[in-house]
Amino acid sequence: MQIRKEQIENFNQQRLRTHQENWDFFQNQLVKRGLDCSAILKQIQNLQIAIPSWALGAGGTRFGRFSFGGEPCNLEQKIDDVGLLHALTQSAGAISLHIPWDIPKDELAIKQQAAELGILFDAVNSNTFQDQDKQKHSYKFGSLCHTNRAVRQQAIEHNIEVIKYGEAIGSKSLTIWLADGTSFPGQHNFRKAFQNTQDSLKEIYQHMPSDWKMFIEYKPFEPNFYSMVIPDWGTSLMLAEGCGEKAYTLIDLGHHLPNTNIEQIVSILMMKGKLGGFHFNDSKYSDDDLTCGAIKPYQLFLIFNELVDGMENNEAANPTLAWMIDASHNLKDPLEDLMQSLEAIREAFAKALLVDRAALSIAQMENDVAQCQEIIQQAYRTDVRPLLVEARRLSGGAIDPIEFFRQHAVRKQLIRDRGENVVATGL
């Protein structure tokens, strides 16, 4: 289904007066603080977050999966769902595909469908953490790191195939996440596993178009709990530097041990010009894949504080970052959950834009720790919701996307069109 522009306009009209009062008050606050409201508003409007194709259905856990009904059964329906999200939020202007879950049957038709909805194609993602039908070699004991050259070659060829699919639809980047690792001491020769991975990545890198980027993801554990071949950002950075200037580290917020200082990682990678992008989610323990900002909203703000600082002081010419949500929707409606994540990301970004960086720099140079905290928390405590609503409204989105979604019974319409007992492809 598609949401008509007139539906959103009618919905907004009923809420415009209350919003205008909130917006006027907010603007006055910013003016008193010497901030350029129109410039900040434009930056919020320009922030677009990619939606991964696999986040549009019910993810489940290893113990069970519970459908929401109306899940997208093919790539075309997934693109429609992202179009629906983008129409309501005006901040979900891209989709990230997972191969082989989302192999397009007609690349031209897929590109046309996405263009009509205002959707671009973000990074394409390879899959060597599962064995596929008719696959000759198994990845049970690894893929790019495997001791058997034939298994490594199969994984390399899969990634090259993913690049070709990406080229056909207009993507410009490849994301590689490996489940490679060990469950028992002595299972791997760590050095050989790392070297095999580096050599495999180099071979894939050589097949990338000149205007493409490679994003190398890391994870400290799961599915292997003794060791992972790429367990942290340092290992990812070494592999990226070993490949070349078009290879970067990708940060998934859930891929860290509890209490890891992710904002410091962000700062250093940007200083090195090697931060490729983000997978946004939240967690209580580690890779919980929860709604962004649901557990640690202050940490999300601190991460964006470093991102904004890095973008404003980009001596290393770190490239434009790729933003994507990576979550698993086990309890909430996936579309509502994604709308909440989009809002949390924009909120953290907006608050980071309010930090008085000149005053913060002075306080840091004078080692005035209390003043540093005051400056940071003044921005964090600011209610930026009127700013987010105005940015969305000016772009043509709904003042309250979730309220619109529920008022117009969108999930019920999707169930009516697609069925109750359907499973999103790849899940």
N, C-alpha and C positions, 0 to 999 in steps of 0.2 A: 504494500500500500504506500501511497505518497500523501504527504500533508500539503494542503493548498495554502498559498500565501495569504488568501483572504481569511482562512480559519485562524491563522496566527494573529493577523491584524485585528480581527473581531475580539479574540481572546485578550489581546493586549489593551485594547481600548477600555475594557471594563476595569482595568487595574492601573491605568495610566496616571490618574490623579494622585493616588497614594505613592506610586513610584516617583513622580515628579517632586513631591514634597521631600522624600528621602534623598533624592539626587541633588536638589538645591542645597539642602543642609550639608551634604557631603562635600559639594564643591566649595562651599564657604569655608569648611574646615581646611581643605587643601590650600586654598588661597592664603589663609592666615599663616600657613606653614611655608609659604613661598614656593609651592610646587606647581608645576605646569600640568593642569588637569587634562587638557586636550591631548598633550603628548603621551601621557600615561594611558589615557583612554585608547589611543591609537595602537599602542603596544599590546594592550589586552586584546583588541580586536584582531590583531595580526597573529596571535598565538594559536596555532592549529595543532591538535593532537591526533595522531593516527590511532585508528581502532583496529586491533588484530582480529582477523576473521574468526579465530577460535573463541573469542570472548563473547560472541553473540548467542551462544547456547549455554545450556547447563553443564558446568564442568564436572562437579561431583568429587568424590574422594575415592581412595582405593577400596573403601568399604561399600560404597553405593553411589548411585546417581539418580537424581529426582528431576524429571522433566518439568518445564514450565508450560509446555504447549506452544504451538506456533513458532517453533525454532526454525531457522533457515536450513533448508535441506540441500541447497546447492549454492554455488558461488554467486549466481545472480540474486538470490534472495538475501545473501549476506551483504551484498552491495546495497540492496534496497534498504536494509536495516541501518547501515551506516548513513545512507542518505536521509533516513528518517531522523536519526540522531543529529545530523548536521543541520537539518531544517529547523529543529527545535533549539539547538544550542549555538549554532554558527561557530563551533570550535572543534568540530570533528571532520575536518576536510580531507581526510586521507584514510586509506585502508591498507593493512599489511597482510599479505597472503602467506600461507604456509603450504609448501609443496612436499608431499604429493596431495595434501588434503584439498587444495584449491587449484588444481590444474585447469586453466581456461580451455573450453572446447572451441570457442570462437573468439580469438583475441580482439578482433576488430569490434565485434558486438559488445564485448565486455568493456572496452575502452569508451565506446560511445555511451553505454549505459552510465558509466561512472561520470563521464563529462557532463551529461545532462543533469546529474545530481550535484555537480560541483565537487566531485570527489577525485583526488589524485591517488596514485599508487605509491605507497611508502616502501620500505625495505621488503624484499622477499626473504623468507626464512626456510632454511633447509632442515631436513629431518633425518638424522642418523641415530636417534635415540629409540627408534622402533624398527622392527623388521616389517617390510611391506610384502604384499602378495607377490609371488613369483620371484622374490629376491633370491639370488644365487647364494650369497654369503650372509651369515648372521652377524649382528652387532652385539651379541651377548657379551663379548669380552673387549668391546671397544670398536671404534670406527677409524678415525684419522690417526689414532695412536696404535692401532692393532699390530701385533707381532707378524701377522701374515700380510705380505705385500698385496695380495689379491683383494683382501678385505679393504685395505686402505684405498686401493685404486677404485673400488666400487663406490666408496664414500666420496672420493674426489670427483668421480664422474657424475654422481648425483648432484653435487654442488655446482658443477659446470652446467648441468641441465637446468638447475634452478635459475642460474644467471640468464640462460637463454629465454626461459619463460618470463623473467623480469624484463628483459629487453623488449620483448614482444608487447608488453602492456605499458611500458614507459616508466618502470621503476629505475632507480639509480643507485641502489645499494643492496648488499647481501649481508644478512645477519647469520652468524654461525654460533650455535650453542651446542656443546658436546656433553653427552652423559658419560663420556669416557672416564674411567677411574677404577678403583679396586675396593673390594669389601674385606680383604684379608691381608695382613702383613706378608711381604714376600711375593705377592701375586704379580707385581710389576717390577721391572727395572725402571725406576723413576726417570733416569737420564735418557734411556732409549725411548720411553713413552713420550717424553717431551720432544726429543729430536724428531721422532716419527711425525708428531703433530705439526711441528714447525715445517718440516719438509712438505707435508701434505698441504698445509695452508699456503705455502709458497707456490705450489703447483696450481692451486685454485686461483690464487691472486693473479697469476700470469694470464688467466683467461678472462679477467674482468675488463670491460670496456674502459677507455681512458678517463671517462667522466664519472666512473663509479667509485663507491667506497665499500670497504669491507669492515664490518663491525664484529669484533670478537668478544663474546660474552663470557662471564666467569661465574662460578658457583662453588661455595666451600664444601657442600655435601649434597647428597641426593641426586641420583639414585644410589650412588656409592658412598659409603659412610666412613671408610678408612682413608681413602684418598681420592681426589679428583685431579685430572690432568691439568685443568685450568681452574684452580681453586680461588684465585684472588686477582685484584686489579694489577698487581705487579707482574704476575705471570702473563696476563692478557697483554699488558703493555710491552713486555719483552717479545711476545709473539708478533704483535702488531709492528713493532720496530724491525723485527726480522723479516717481515714481508715487504714493507715499503711505505712510502708517504701516504698512500691511499688507504691504509689499514689503521683502524682506531679501536680503542677500548669502548665497550658499551656497558653501561651500568644498569642493572636491574635492582631496584631498591630492596627487593626481598632476598637478593642473593648475598646476604652478609650475615655474619654471626651476630647475636644480640649485642647491642650497644656499640657496634662499629661506628666510627665517626665518618659517615658517608660524605658529609659536607667538606671534610678535609681532603678526601679522595678526589672529589669534584674539582677543588681548587688546584691541586697539584697537576691533575691531568690537563686542565685547561692551560696552566702555565707552560706545560710541555707541548701544547697544541695537539694533544692526542685523545681528547674526549669526543667520541662520535655521537653519543646520544643516550637516551634513557628509556627504560621500561618502568613505567610508574605502577605502583601498587602499595600496599601497606601490610604490616605483619606484627604479630605479638611475639613470635619466636624467631622465624626466619622467612622461609619462602611460603608464607601463608596465602599469598595472592589475594589479599583482602582489598576492599574499596579504598582507594587512595585517600589519605587524610583521616581514615576512620579510627586509627589507633595513635599515630604520632604526627598530628598536624604541625606541631612546633618544629619537629625535625625537618618536615617537608619545607617549611618556611626557611629554615637555616640553610638547606640545600639550595633553594632558589636565591637566597641572599648571596651565596658564593657564585652562583651562575650569573646573576646580574652583574656582580663585581667583575667577574671574568670577562663577560661580554663587553663591559664598558672599558676594560683595561686589557685589550686583547693583543699584547705584544707578540705572542707566538703565532698569531693569525690562526687560532683554532677555528675550524670551519663551522658553518651554521649547523646547529644541533638537530638531531632527529628525535622527535618526541613520540612516544607510544605508550598506551596503557597495556599492561599485561596482568590480567586478573582472572580468577576462576569464580564463577557465580554459582554457588551451591545452595544458597538460601533465598537471595533476592531475585527479582526479575532482572535478567541481564541488562536490558536497556535502561531501566531505572538506576541500576548500579553504575553503569557507565556514565550516565548523566551526573551522578553524585561525584564520581571521580574527576570528570571534566571540570566541575565547579571547584573542587578542592585544589586542583592544579592551578587553575586561573586565580584562585584566592591567594595561594602561596606566592605566585608570581607578582600579583598586584601589591601585596604587602612588602615584598622585597624591593619593589620599585619606589616605595615610600621612605626607605631608609635614607637618612641624611648622611651621605657618604663622606662629605667634606668634614662634618663634625666628628664622624666616627674615626676618620683617619687621624685627626688631631688628637682625639682621646687615646687612640692606640699608640701614637708616637709618644705621648706623655705618660703611658702606662696607667691611665685612669680607668681601672677595671670597672668600677661602679658606673661611671659615665658611659662606657662602652655598652654595658647591659641596658642602661636607660634608653639609649639611642635605638638599639636593636628592638627592644620590647615596646617602645612607643609605636613603631611601625607594625609590629605583630598584633598589638591590641586594637589597632584601628579596624573598625567594621567597614570592610570594603565591598560589601554586598551591593550597595547602590551603584557602585562603579561597574561591577560585573553585569548587573541587570541592564544598565545603560549601554554598555558595549554590545551586549547581545541584542538589545532592542534596535539600536542603530544599524546593526548588520542584518536585521530581518528575522531574528529569532524570537522565541517566546519569553515573556517576562518571567514566567515560572514554568520551565519545561516539564517537570514531573507532574505538576498540577494539570497541565494541558494533556499530558500522556494519559492520566487517569480519567480526566473529565471526558475525553473523547474515546475512552475504552479501547486504546490502541492494541493492547495485548489480546483482548477478546476478538478484535477484527483479524489479528494475525492467526489466531487459533481457528477462526472461521475459514480463513483463506487457505491455511496450510495443514490444519488438523491438530488434534490434541496429542496424539502419541507419535511425535516425530523427534528425530535426533539430529542435531546439527552435524554436518559432515566433519570428520576428524575427531569427534568426541564419542 
